[in-house]
Amino acid sequence: MLHPAGIPNHGERPVRWADVAAWSGMPLRQDAQFHSIALPPTAPSGPPPYDSQGPREGSLYEPDAEVLAGILRDWTATPEDCWFCVWDGYGWESAHLFFAVASAETGHPRETAAAPRRDPVPGPVREGPRVQLPHRSYLLFHGPAEAALTLPTLDGTLGQCPNLWWPADRAWCVASEIDLPWTYVGGPRGLIDAILADDSIEALPASPEDRVNRVEDWVTVWADQLLEDLLARGTASLSTPRGSVDARLRRPQGIRHGELRIELTGRNDGSSSSWTSLDRGDDELRSTVHRYLTMAVLSLTGK
């Protein structure tokens, strides 16, 4: 299931990946990454249909989760007995509420203070067993299939759907990896067909061979161009239909670390900059710098 590229305001509908593909003229293939449609090799005729950072990673859009829960309920013999995992790295246990302290003399804020916010995770869950996967630790919740929509939130505005959920009979499994803008659903063929046929959500078929980090050929060419210019001159610039990348490279010399500076400017004037220390040999330097340049180009989808 594809997380919307843009979350709607009142009375509007979400911006789907199909809307972005129609804007860019790029095909929405089964193995498409978001940049496959949001970062086209040639400039579309108008602005993109979304004005956000793009799809939210790590959580289903709540209305989509509600539709999915209704479908999933019909495909398990234990719809009232489901398990839900939420990554414990969202910082709920250390959340603080910042507020201004007014000056007695002027009435204007003079400093900020932080007060601990009540932990939204129930005590039995916080103190209960964790689910451990490589590089991930999860809080474990239990309830009916619809409980996916009642998980606690940090600020009461942005809901967090489970990162993993499944019924006791293991008839299906849902996975929203924290770094991916889509959610996987595994289960019987009939369940998958029902999800794909529901027009109120957006989903594509998936196979085990589909890569989660594939980079389109034209993006690789752009990163190659930046890399060769950097290695030859120490500076490089690239203009794309979604914005520009400007980079500076200082190679490592002896005991002195090198550094890579990258500045991004989007078509809607959004900008950002990054600095990376480099301490690798020449062979690794090429691959390391190329990786950072590729990630920079891909991030233009949210500028």
Sequence and secondary structure as in RCSB ss.txt:
>XXXX:A:sequence
MLHPAGIPNHGERPVRWADVAAWSGMPLRQDAQFHSIALPPTAPSGPPPYDSQGPREGSLYEPDAEVLAGILRDW
TATPEDCWFCVWDGYGWESAHLFFAVASAETGHPRETAAAPRRDPVPGPVREGPRVQLPHRSYLLFHGPAEAALT
LPTLDGTLGQCPNLWWPADRAWCVASEIDLPWTYVGGPRGLIDAILADDSIEALPASPEDRVNRVEDWVTVWADQ
LLEDLLARGTASLSTPRGSVDARLRRPQGIRHGELRIELTGRNDGSSSSWTSLDRGDDELRSTVHRYLTMAVLSL
TGK
>XXXX:A:secstr
 B  SB   TT   B HHHHHHHHT    TT  HHHHHS SS  SS  S  SSSS SSS  HHHHHHHHHHHHTT
 S TTSEEEEEETTS GGG EEEEEEE TTT SEEEEEEEE    S HHHHSS EEEETTEEEEEEEE GGGGG 
   SSSSS    SEEEETT S EEE  TT SB EEE  HHHHHHHHH TTS      TT  SS   HHHHHHHHH
HHHHHHHHSEEEEEETTEEEEEEEE  BTTB EEEEEEEEETTS EEEEEEEE   HHHHHHHHHHHHHHHHHGG
GG 
